[in-house]
Amino acid sequence: MSETTLTPASAEEIAEVIAELEQYRQRIIDDSLETAKGVKLPKKLVMAQLEKHPEIAKIDAALERLRSQQGAT
């Protein structure tokens, strides 16, 4: 059996992951708003629902952890 050792992520790697997560988060929002336009839902209602979106919550939690890790490096 081989053992995998994890090395701490570099500041550059953390910044790259943060940027990718931010892009993914924005894409979810943009796609949801575009879909809402098609069915004529108010933007305010859509944004309220997006605040509860489970994927966005996961992304926000990950971003918070990464930013605190980034500040520690």
PDB file with SEQRES, HELIX, SHEET and CRYST1 records, atoms N, CA, C and O in Angstrom:
SEQRES   1 A   73  MET SER GLU THR THR LEU THR PRO ALA SER ALA GLU GLU          
SEQRES   2 A   73  ILE ALA GLU VAL ILE ALA GLU LEU GLU GLN TYR ARG GLN          
SEQRES   3 A   73  ARG ILE ILE ASP ASP SER LEU GLU THR ALA LYS GLY VAL          
SEQRES   4 A   73  LYS LEU PRO LYS LYS LEU VAL MET ALA GLN LEU GLU LYS          
SEQRES   5 A   73  HIS PRO GLU ILE ALA LYS ILE ASP ALA ALA LEU GLU ARG          
SEQRES   6 A   73  LEU ARG SER GLN GLN GLY ALA THR                              
HELIX    1 AA1 ALA A   11  GLY A   38  1                                  28    
HELIX    2 AA2 LYS A   43  LEU A   50  1                                   8    
HELIX    3 AA3 PRO A   54  ALA A   72  1                                  19    
CRYST1    1.000    1.000    1.000  90.00  90.00  90.00 P 1           1          
ATOM      1  N   MET A   1       0.828  -1.185   0.000  1.00  0.00           N  
ATOM      2  CA  MET A   1       0.000   0.000   0.000  1.00  0.00           C  
ATOM      3  C   MET A   1       0.870   1.245   0.000  1.00  0.00           C  
ATOM      4  O   MET A   1       1.893   1.304   0.682  1.00  0.00           O  
ATOM      5  N   SER A   2       0.463   2.206  -0.750  1.00  0.00           N  
ATOM      6  CA  SER A   2       1.234   3.446  -0.787  1.00  0.00           C  
ATOM      7  C   SER A   2       0.547   4.496   0.067  1.00  0.00           C  
ATOM      8  O   SER A   2      -0.680   4.587   0.105  1.00  0.00           O  
ATOM      9  N   GLU A   3       1.344   5.267   0.735  1.00  0.00           N  
ATOM     10  CA  GLU A   3       0.810   6.343   1.569  1.00  0.00           C  
ATOM     11  C   GLU A   3       0.919   7.652   0.818  1.00  0.00           C  
ATOM     12  O   GLU A   3       1.938   7.945   0.192  1.00  0.00           O  
ATOM     13  N   THR A   4      -0.134   8.429   0.887  1.00  0.00           N  
ATOM     14  CA  THR A   4      -0.124   9.741   0.263  1.00  0.00           C  
ATOM     15  C   THR A   4       0.065  10.774   1.354  1.00  0.00           C  
ATOM     16  O   THR A   4      -0.693  10.818   2.323  1.00  0.00           O  
ATOM     17  N   THR A   5       1.071  11.597   1.193  1.00  0.00           N  
ATOM     18  CA  THR A   5       1.281  12.661   2.161  1.00  0.00           C  
ATOM     19  C   THR A   5       0.804  13.964   1.556  1.00  0.00           C  
ATOM     20  O   THR A   5       1.113  14.286   0.409  1.00  0.00           O  
ATOM     21  N   LEU A   6       0.058  14.696   2.335  1.00  0.00           N  
ATOM     22  CA  LEU A   6      -0.460  15.976   1.870  1.00  0.00           C  
ATOM     23  C   LEU A   6       0.499  17.081   2.265  1.00  0.00           C  
ATOM     24  O   LEU A   6       0.952  17.153   3.408  1.00  0.00           O  
ATOM     25  N   THR A   7       0.796  17.926   1.322  1.00  0.00           N  
ATOM     26  CA  THR A   7       1.628  19.082   1.615  1.00  0.00           C  
ATOM     27  C   THR A   7       0.729  20.305   1.677  1.00  0.00           C  
ATOM     28  O   THR A   7      -0.269  20.377   0.961  1.00  0.00           O  
ATOM     29  N   PRO A   8       1.067  21.251   2.510  1.00  0.00           N  
ATOM     30  CA  PRO A   8       0.239  22.456   2.603  1.00  0.00           C  
ATOM     31  C   PRO A   8       0.178  23.173   1.256  1.00  0.00           C  
ATOM     32  O   PRO A   8       1.158  23.229   0.513  1.00  0.00           O  
ATOM     33  N   ALA A   9      -0.991  23.714   0.966  1.00  0.00           N  
ATOM     34  CA  ALA A   9      -1.174  24.434  -0.293  1.00  0.00           C  
ATOM     35  C   ALA A   9      -0.416  25.755  -0.246  1.00  0.00           C  
ATOM     36  O   ALA A   9      -0.337  26.408   0.794  1.00  0.00           O  
ATOM     37  N   SER A  10       0.132  26.127  -1.377  1.00  0.00           N  
ATOM     38  CA  SER A  10       0.834  27.403  -1.457  1.00  0.00           C  
ATOM     39  C   SER A  10      -0.184  28.529  -1.553  1.00  0.00           C  
ATOM     40  O   SER A  10      -1.354  28.300  -1.860  1.00  0.00           O  
ATOM     41  N   ALA A  11       0.269  29.732  -1.288  1.00  0.00           N  
ATOM     42  CA  ALA A  11      -0.608  30.903  -1.370  1.00  0.00           C  
ATOM     43  C   ALA A  11      -1.166  31.050  -2.782  1.00  0.00           C  
ATOM     44  O   ALA A  11      -2.313  31.459  -2.965  1.00  0.00           O  
ATOM     45  N   GLU A  12      -0.356  30.717  -3.767  1.00  0.00           N  
ATOM     46  CA  GLU A  12      -0.793  30.805  -5.166  1.00  0.00           C  
ATOM     47  C   GLU A  12      -1.912  29.798  -5.457  1.00  0.00           C  
ATOM     48  O   GLU A  12      -2.887  30.121  -6.136  1.00  0.00           O  
ATOM     49  N   GLU A  13      -1.760  28.581  -4.940  1.00  0.00           N  
ATOM     50  CA  GLU A  13      -2.792  27.555  -5.137  1.00  0.00           C  
ATOM     51  C   GLU A  13      -4.096  27.951  -4.455  1.00  0.00           C  
ATOM     52  O   GLU A  13      -5.176  27.761  -5.015  1.00  0.00           O  
ATOM     53  N   ILE A  14      -3.999  28.494  -3.263  1.00  0.00           N  
ATOM     54  CA  ILE A  14      -5.190  28.935  -2.539  1.00  0.00           C  
ATOM     55  C   ILE A  14      -5.889  30.043  -3.310  1.00  0.00           C  
ATOM     56  O   ILE A  14      -7.112  30.026  -3.451  1.00  0.00           O  
ATOM     57  N   ALA A  15      -5.126  31.001  -3.807  1.00  0.00           N  
ATOM     58  CA  ALA A  15      -5.704  32.109  -4.575  1.00  0.00           C  
ATOM     59  C   ALA A  15      -6.392  31.592  -5.837  1.00  0.00           C  
ATOM     60  O   ALA A  15      -7.445  32.096  -6.226  1.00  0.00           O  
ATOM     61  N   GLU A  16      -5.800  30.598  -6.465  1.00  0.00           N  
ATOM     62  CA  GLU A  16      -6.382  30.018  -7.682  1.00  0.00           C  
ATOM     63  C   GLU A  16      -7.716  29.329  -7.375  1.00  0.00           C  
ATOM     64  O   GLU A  16      -8.685  29.488  -8.118  1.00  0.00           O  
ATOM     65  N   VAL A  17      -7.759  28.575  -6.295  1.00  0.00           N  
ATOM     66  CA  VAL A  17      -8.995  27.888  -5.908  1.00  0.00           C  
ATOM     67  C   VAL A  17     -10.069  28.902  -5.530  1.00  0.00           C  
ATOM     68  O   VAL A  17     -11.236  28.728  -5.883  1.00  0.00           O  
ATOM     69  N   ILE A  18      -9.687  29.954  -4.817  1.00  0.00           N  
ATOM     70  CA  ILE A  18     -10.644  31.006  -4.457  1.00  0.00           C  
ATOM     71  C   ILE A  18     -11.245  31.617  -5.718  1.00  0.00           C  
ATOM     72  O   ILE A  18     -12.459  31.800  -5.801  1.00  0.00           O  
ATOM     73  N   ALA A  19     -10.411  31.930  -6.689  1.00  0.00           N  
ATOM     74  CA  ALA A  19     -10.896  32.527  -7.942  1.00  0.00           C  
ATOM     75  C   ALA A  19     -11.856  31.587  -8.666  1.00  0.00           C  
ATOM     76  O   ALA A  19     -12.883  32.024  -9.184  1.00  0.00           O  
ATOM     77  N   GLU A  20     -11.525  30.306  -8.703  1.00  0.00           N  
ATOM     78  CA  GLU A  20     -12.393  29.335  -9.372  1.00  0.00           C  
ATOM     79  C   GLU A  20     -13.733  29.196  -8.659  1.00  0.00           C  
ATOM     80  O   GLU A  20     -14.776  29.119  -9.307  1.00  0.00           O  
ATOM     81  N   LEU A  21     -13.711  29.164  -7.332  1.00  0.00           N  
ATOM     82  CA  LEU A  21     -14.962  29.069  -6.577  1.00  0.00           C  
ATOM     83  C   LEU A  21     -15.821  30.314  -6.766  1.00  0.00           C  
ATOM     84  O   LEU A  21     -17.043  30.221  -6.886  1.00  0.00           O  
ATOM     85  N   GLU A  22     -15.179  31.476  -6.793  1.00  0.00           N  
ATOM     86  CA  GLU A  22     -15.930  32.719  -7.013  1.00  0.00           C  
ATOM     87  C   GLU A  22     -16.585  32.721  -8.392  1.00  0.00           C  
ATOM     88  O   GLU A  22     -17.721  33.171  -8.542  1.00  0.00           O  
ATOM     89  N   GLN A  23     -15.869  32.219  -9.395  1.00  0.00           N  
ATOM     90  CA  GLN A  23     -16.436  32.137 -10.747  1.00  0.00           C  
ATOM     91  C   GLN A  23     -17.614  31.168 -10.784  1.00  0.00           C  
ATOM     92  O   GLN A  23     -18.637  31.453 -11.406  1.00  0.00           O  
ATOM     93  N   TYR A  24     -17.472  30.036 -10.124  1.00  0.00           N  
ATOM     94  CA  TYR A  24     -18.540  29.039 -10.085  1.00  0.00           C  
ATOM     95  C   TYR A  24     -19.774  29.609  -9.382  1.00  0.00           C  
ATOM     96  O   TYR A  24     -20.901  29.430  -9.844  1.00  0.00           O  
ATOM     97  N   ARG A  25     -19.548  30.292  -8.269  1.00  0.00           N  
ATOM     98  CA  ARG A  25     -20.643  30.915  -7.519  1.00  0.00           C  
ATOM     99  C   ARG A  25     -21.374  31.927  -8.396  1.00  0.00           C  
ATOM    100  O   ARG A  25     -22.605  31.951  -8.428  1.00  0.00           O  
ATOM    101  N   GLN A  26     -20.632  32.747  -9.095  1.00  0.00           N  
ATOM    102  CA  GLN A  26     -21.240  33.757  -9.957  1.00  0.00           C  
ATOM    103  C   GLN A  26     -22.004  33.115 -11.110  1.00  0.00           C  
ATOM    104  O   GLN A  26     -23.052  33.615 -11.520  1.00  0.00           O  
ATOM    105  N   ARG A  27     -21.484  32.016 -11.628  1.00  0.00           N  
ATOM    106  CA  ARG A  27     -22.172  31.322 -12.716  1.00  0.00           C  
ATOM    107  C   ARG A  27     -23.518  30.771 -12.242  1.00  0.00           C  
ATOM    108  O   ARG A  27     -24.500  30.832 -12.981  1.00  0.00           O  
ATOM    109  N   ILE A  28     -23.576  30.236 -11.029  1.00  0.00           N  
ATOM    110  CA  ILE A  28     -24.844  29.755 -10.475  1.00  0.00           C  
ATOM    111  C   ILE A  28     -25.837  30.906 -10.387  1.00  0.00           C  
ATOM    112  O   ILE A  28     -26.998  30.762 -10.769  1.00  0.00           O  
ATOM    113  N   ILE A  29     -25.380  32.046  -9.884  1.00  0.00           N  
ATOM    114  CA  ILE A  29     -26.256  33.215  -9.754  1.00  0.00           C  
ATOM    115  C   ILE A  29     -26.720  33.689 -11.124  1.00  0.00           C  
ATOM    116  O   ILE A  29     -27.911  33.922 -11.329  1.00  0.00           O  
ATOM    117  N   ASP A  30     -25.797  33.832 -12.054  1.00  0.00           N  
ATOM    118  CA  ASP A  30     -26.144  34.305 -13.400  1.00  0.00           C  
ATOM    119  C   ASP A  30     -27.132  33.367 -14.091  1.00  0.00           C  
ATOM    120  O   ASP A  30     -28.103  33.817 -14.699  1.00  0.00           O  
ATOM    121  N   ASP A  31     -26.879  32.061 -13.994  1.00  0.00           N  
ATOM    122  CA  ASP A  31     -27.777  31.087 -14.620  1.00  0.00           C  
ATOM    123  C   ASP A  31     -29.167  31.145 -14.000  1.00  0.00           C  
ATOM    124  O   ASP A  31     -30.173  31.062 -14.706  1.00  0.00           O  
ATOM    125  N   SER A  32     -29.219  31.287 -12.681  1.00  0.00           N  
ATOM    126  CA  SER A  32     -30.512  31.363 -11.994  1.00  0.00           C  
ATOM    127  C   SER A  32     -31.270  32.619 -12.388  1.00  0.00           C  
ATOM    128  O   SER A  32     -32.480  32.571 -12.610  1.00  0.00           O  
ATOM    129  N   LEU A  33     -30.573  33.736 -12.476  1.00  0.00           N  
ATOM    130  CA  LEU A  33     -31.224  34.987 -12.870  1.00  0.00           C  
ATOM    131  C   LEU A  33     -31.719  34.920 -14.311  1.00  0.00           C  
ATOM    132  O   LEU A  33     -32.794  35.430 -14.627  1.00  0.00           O  
ATOM    133  N   GLU A  34     -30.943  34.298 -15.171  1.00  0.00           N  
ATOM    134  CA  GLU A  34     -31.351  34.164 -16.573  1.00  0.00           C  
ATOM    135  C   GLU A  34     -32.595  33.285 -16.688  1.00  0.00           C  
ATOM    136  O   GLU A  34     -33.514  33.599 -17.444  1.00  0.00           O  
ATOM    137  N   THR A  35     -32.619  32.196 -15.944  1.00  0.00           N  
ATOM    138  CA  THR A  35     -33.792  31.323 -15.940  1.00  0.00           C  
ATOM    139  C   THR A  35     -35.004  32.061 -15.386  1.00  0.00           C  
ATOM    140  O   THR A  35     -36.112  31.931 -15.908  1.00  0.00           O  
ATOM    141  N   ALA A  36     -34.790  32.834 -14.330  1.00  0.00           N  
ATOM    142  CA  ALA A  36     -35.886  33.589 -13.714  1.00  0.00           C  
ATOM    143  C   ALA A  36     -36.479  34.605 -14.689  1.00  0.00           C  
ATOM    144  O   ALA A  36     -37.687  34.838 -14.691  1.00  0.00           O  
ATOM    145  N   LYS A  37     -35.629  35.203 -15.509  1.00  0.00           N  
ATOM    146  CA  LYS A  37     -36.129  36.148 -16.518  1.00  0.00           C  
ATOM    147  C   LYS A  37     -37.081  35.446 -17.477  1.00  0.00           C  
ATOM    148  O   LYS A  37     -38.104  36.001 -17.877  1.00  0.00           O  
ATOM    149  N   GLY A  38     -36.730  34.230 -17.834  1.00  0.00           N  
ATOM    150  CA  GLY A  38     -37.547  33.466 -18.771  1.00  0.00           C  
ATOM    151  C   GLY A  38     -38.938  33.167 -18.247  1.00  0.00           C  
ATOM    152  O   GLY A  38     -39.892  33.081 -19.020  1.00  0.00           O  
ATOM    153  N   VAL A  39     -39.057  33.009 -16.939  1.00  0.00           N  
ATOM    154  CA  VAL A  39     -40.368  32.733 -16.336  1.00  0.00           C  
ATOM    155  C   VAL A  39     -40.921  33.954 -15.610  1.00  0.00           C  
ATOM    156  O   VAL A  39     -41.922  33.876 -14.899  1.00  0.00           O  
ATOM    157  N   LYS A  40     -40.253  35.069 -15.802  1.00  0.00           N  
ATOM    158  CA  LYS A  40     -40.690  36.374 -15.285  1.00  0.00           C  
ATOM    159  C   LYS A  40     -40.847  36.409 -13.760  1.00  0.00           C  
ATOM    160  O   LYS A  40     -41.831  36.928 -13.232  1.00  0.00           O  
ATOM    161  N   LEU A  41     -39.863  35.851 -13.076  1.00  0.00           N  
ATOM    162  CA  LEU A  41     -39.821  35.954 -11.618  1.00  0.00           C  
ATOM    163  C   LEU A  41     -39.081  37.227 -11.241  1.00  0.00           C  
ATOM    164  O   LEU A  41     -38.122  37.606 -11.915  1.00  0.00           O  
ATOM    165  N   PRO A  42     -39.509  37.891 -10.179  1.00  0.00           N  
ATOM    166  CA  PRO A  42     -38.807  39.102  -9.749  1.00  0.00           C  
ATOM    167  C   PRO A  42     -37.390  38.775  -9.266  1.00  0.00           C  
ATOM    168  O   PRO A  42     -37.166  37.765  -8.599  1.00  0.00           O  
ATOM    169  N   LYS A  43     -36.445  39.642  -9.613  1.00  0.00           N  
ATOM    170  CA  LYS A  43     -35.041  39.444  -9.229  1.00  0.00           C  
ATOM    171  C   LYS A  43     -34.905  39.354  -7.711  1.00  0.00           C  
ATOM    172  O   LYS A  43     -34.112  38.561  -7.204  1.00  0.00           O  
ATOM    173  N   LYS A  44     -35.665  40.154  -6.995  1.00  0.00           N  
ATOM    174  CA  LYS A  44     -35.609  40.157  -5.530  1.00  0.00           C  
ATOM    175  C   LYS A  44     -35.956  38.773  -4.971  1.00  0.00           C  
ATOM    176  O   LYS A  44     -35.307  38.295  -4.040  1.00  0.00           O  
ATOM    177  N   LEU A  45     -36.971  38.142  -5.537  1.00  0.00           N  
ATOM    178  CA  LEU A  45     -37.379  36.810  -5.100  1.00  0.00           C  
ATOM    179  C   LEU A  45     -36.289  35.784  -5.400  1.00  0.00           C  
ATOM    180  O   LEU A  45     -35.983  34.927  -4.570  1.00  0.00           O  
ATOM    181  N   VAL A  46     -35.717  35.879  -6.574  1.00  0.00           N  
ATOM    182  CA  VAL A  46     -34.661  34.943  -6.972  1.00  0.00           C  
ATOM    183  C   VAL A  46     -33.447  35.095  -6.062  1.00  0.00           C  
ATOM    184  O   VAL A  46     -32.873  34.100  -5.620  1.00  0.00           O  
ATOM    185  N   MET A  47     -33.057  36.328  -5.783  1.00  0.00           N  
ATOM    186  CA  MET A  47     -31.894  36.561  -4.911  1.00  0.00           C  
ATOM    187  C   MET A  47     -32.154  36.025  -3.504  1.00  0.00           C  
ATOM    188  O   MET A  47     -31.247  35.491  -2.866  1.00  0.00           O  
ATOM    189  N   ALA A  48     -33.389  36.165  -3.019  1.00  0.00           N  
ATOM    190  CA  ALA A  48     -33.733  35.631  -1.697  1.00  0.00           C  
ATOM    191  C   ALA A  48     -33.597  34.107  -1.692  1.00  0.00           C  
ATOM    192  O   ALA A  48     -33.115  33.529  -0.718  1.00  0.00           O  
ATOM    193  N   GLN A  49     -34.018  33.463  -2.768  1.00  0.00           N  
ATOM    194  CA  GLN A  49     -33.890  32.011  -2.863  1.00  0.00           C  
ATOM    195  C   GLN A  49     -32.428  31.581  -2.994  1.00  0.00           C  
ATOM    196  O   GLN A  49     -32.025  30.552  -2.453  1.00  0.00           O  
ATOM    197  N   LEU A  50     -31.652  32.366  -3.706  1.00  0.00           N  
ATOM    198  CA  LEU A  50     -30.237  32.032  -3.878  1.00  0.00           C  
ATOM    199  C   LEU A  50     -29.472  32.096  -2.556  1.00  0.00           C  
ATOM    200  O   LEU A  50     -28.487  31.379  -2.374  1.00  0.00           O  
ATOM    201  N   GLU A  51     -29.915  32.944  -1.641  1.00  0.00           N  
ATOM    202  CA  GLU A  51     -29.262  33.014  -0.329  1.00  0.00           C  
ATOM    203  C   GLU A  51     -29.383  31.684   0.408  1.00  0.00           C  
ATOM    204  O   GLU A  51     -28.560  31.369   1.268  1.00  0.00           O  
ATOM    205  N   LYS A  52     -30.408  30.905   0.073  1.00  0.00           N  
ATOM    206  CA  LYS A  52     -30.645  29.612   0.718  1.00  0.00           C  
ATOM    207  C   LYS A  52     -30.138  28.444  -0.127  1.00  0.00           C  
ATOM    208  O   LYS A  52     -30.256  27.289   0.282  1.00  0.00           O  
ATOM    209  N   HIS A  53     -29.580  28.731  -1.290  1.00  0.00           N  
ATOM    210  CA  HIS A  53     -29.127  27.688  -2.218  1.00  0.00           C  
ATOM    211  C   HIS A  53     -28.022  26.865  -1.554  1.00  0.00           C  
ATOM    212  O   HIS A  53     -27.015  27.429  -1.126  1.00  0.00           O  
ATOM    213  N   PRO A  54     -28.190  25.542  -1.459  1.00  0.00           N  
ATOM    214  CA  PRO A  54     -27.200  24.718  -0.748  1.00  0.00           C  
ATOM    215  C   PRO A  54     -25.806  24.758  -1.369  1.00  0.00           C  
ATOM    216  O   PRO A  54     -24.809  24.736  -0.647  1.00  0.00           O  
ATOM    217  N   GLU A  55     -25.726  24.816  -2.673  1.00  0.00           N  
ATOM    218  CA  GLU A  55     -24.412  24.847  -3.326  1.00  0.00           C  
ATOM    219  C   GLU A  55     -23.696  26.168  -3.037  1.00  0.00           C  
ATOM    220  O   GLU A  55     -22.487  26.187  -2.810  1.00  0.00           O  
ATOM    221  N   ILE A  56     -24.440  27.255  -3.048  1.00  0.00           N  
ATOM    222  CA  ILE A  56     -23.841  28.557  -2.738  1.00  0.00           C  
ATOM    223  C   ILE A  56     -23.383  28.589  -1.284  1.00  0.00           C  
ATOM    224  O   ILE A  56     -22.332  29.151  -0.976  1.00  0.00           O  
ATOM    225  N   ALA A  57     -24.164  27.990  -0.393  1.00  0.00           N  
ATOM    226  CA  ALA A  57     -23.765  27.928   1.018  1.00  0.00           C  
ATOM    227  C   ALA A  57     -22.452  27.156   1.177  1.00  0.00           C  
ATOM    228  O   ALA A  57     -21.580  27.562   1.945  1.00  0.00           O  
ATOM    229  N   LYS A  58     -22.313  26.051   0.455  1.00  0.00           N  
ATOM    230  CA  LYS A  58     -21.068  25.268   0.508  1.00  0.00           C  
ATOM    231  C   LYS A  58     -19.893  26.080  -0.031  1.00  0.00           C  
ATOM    232  O   LYS A  58     -18.804  26.077   0.542  1.00  0.00           O  
ATOM    233  N   ILE A  59     -20.132  26.767  -1.130  1.00  0.00           N  
ATOM    234  CA  ILE A  59     -19.073  27.584  -1.734  1.00  0.00           C  
ATOM    235  C   ILE A  59     -18.660  28.693  -0.777  1.00  0.00           C  
ATOM    236  O   ILE A  59     -17.469  28.932  -0.579  1.00  0.00           O  
ATOM    237  N   ASP A  60     -19.640  29.374  -0.180  1.00  0.00           N  
ATOM    238  CA  ASP A  60     -19.332  30.455   0.759  1.00  0.00           C  
ATOM    239  C   ASP A  60     -18.531  29.948   1.953  1.00  0.00           C  
ATOM    240  O   ASP A  60     -17.593  30.609   2.401  1.00  0.00           O  
ATOM    241  N   ALA A  61     -18.900  28.772   2.470  1.00  0.00           N  
ATOM    242  CA  ALA A  61     -18.163  28.192   3.597  1.00  0.00           C  
ATOM    243  C   ALA A  61     -16.729  27.853   3.183  1.00  0.00           C  
ATOM    244  O   ALA A  61     -15.783  28.106   3.930  1.00  0.00           O  
ATOM    245  N   ALA A  62     -16.578  27.286   2.004  1.00  0.00           N  
ATOM    246  CA  ALA A  62     -15.238  26.943   1.510  1.00  0.00           C  
ATOM    247  C   ALA A  62     -14.407  28.199   1.289  1.00  0.00           C  
ATOM    248  O   ALA A  62     -13.222  28.231   1.620  1.00  0.00           O  
ATOM    249  N   LEU A  63     -15.032  29.237   0.725  1.00  0.00           N  
ATOM    250  CA  LEU A  63     -14.313  30.496   0.508  1.00  0.00           C  
ATOM    251  C   LEU A  63     -13.856  31.100   1.833  1.00  0.00           C  
ATOM    252  O   LEU A  63     -12.744  31.617   1.940  1.00  0.00           O  
ATOM    253  N   GLU A  64     -14.715  31.030   2.826  1.00  0.00           N  
ATOM    254  CA  GLU A  64     -14.351  31.575   4.141  1.00  0.00           C  
ATOM    255  C   GLU A  64     -13.149  30.830   4.717  1.00  0.00           C  
ATOM    256  O   GLU A  64     -12.218  31.449   5.231  1.00  0.00           O  
ATOM    257  N   ARG A  65     -13.171  29.488   4.629  1.00  0.00           N  
ATOM    258  CA  ARG A  65     -12.043  28.690   5.128  1.00  0.00           C  
ATOM    259  C   ARG A  65     -10.763  29.005   4.362  1.00  0.00           C  
ATOM    260  O   ARG A  65      -9.697  29.168   4.955  1.00  0.00           O  
ATOM    261  N   LEU A  66     -10.879  29.087   3.047  1.00  0.00           N  
ATOM    262  CA  LEU A  66      -9.696  29.353   2.228  1.00  0.00           C  
ATOM    263  C   LEU A  66      -9.125  30.739   2.492  1.00  0.00           C  
ATOM    264  O   LEU A  66      -7.907  30.916   2.544  1.00  0.00           O  
ATOM    265  N   ARG A  67      -9.999  31.714   2.657  1.00  0.00           N  
ATOM    266  CA  ARG A  67      -9.514  33.077   2.926  1.00  0.00           C  
ATOM    267  C   ARG A  67      -8.827  33.159   4.282  1.00  0.00           C  
ATOM    268  O   ARG A  67      -7.833  33.870   4.431  1.00  0.00           O  
ATOM    269  N   SER A  68      -9.348  32.434   5.276  1.00  0.00           N  
ATOM    270  CA  SER A  68      -8.676  32.448   6.577  1.00  0.00           C  
ATOM    271  C   SER A  68      -7.343  31.715   6.487  1.00  0.00           C  
ATOM    272  O   SER A  68      -6.367  32.109   7.125  1.00  0.00           O  
ATOM    273  N   GLN A  69      -7.304  30.653   5.698  1.00  0.00           N  
ATOM    274  CA  GLN A  69      -6.052  29.924   5.483  1.00  0.00           C  
ATOM    275  C   GLN A  69      -5.064  30.800   4.716  1.00  0.00           C  
ATOM    276  O   GLN A  69      -3.863  30.784   4.988  1.00  0.00           O  
ATOM    277  N   GLN A  70      -5.578  31.556   3.763  1.00  0.00           N  
ATOM    278  CA  GLN A  70      -4.740  32.445   2.963  1.00  0.00           C  
ATOM    279  C   GLN A  70      -4.133  33.528   3.855  1.00  0.00           C  
ATOM    280  O   GLN A  70      -2.971  33.898   3.686  1.00  0.00           O  
ATOM    281  N   GLY A  71      -4.911  34.027   4.791  1.00  0.00           N  
ATOM    282  CA  GLY A  71      -4.417  35.050   5.705  1.00  0.00           C  
ATOM    283  C   GLY A  71      -3.364  34.515   6.663  1.00  0.00           C  
ATOM    284  O   GLY A  71      -2.522  35.264   7.158  1.00  0.00           O  
ATOM    285  N   ALA A  72      -3.420  33.206   6.921  1.00  0.00           N  
ATOM    286  CA  ALA A  72      -2.473  32.586   7.842  1.00  0.00           C  
ATOM    287  C   ALA A  72      -1.142  32.257   7.174  1.00  0.00           C  
ATOM    288  O   ALA A  72      -0.151  31.995   7.856  1.00  0.00           O  
ATOM    289  N   THR A  73      -1.117  32.271   5.831  1.00  0.00           N  
ATOM    290  CA  THR A  73       0.142  31.909   5.156  1.00  0.00           C  
ATOM    291  C   THR A  73       0.981  33.114   4.858  1.00  0.00           C  
ATOM    292  O   THR A  73       2.068  32.986   4.295  1.00  0.00           O  
TER     293      THR A  73                                                      
END                                                                             
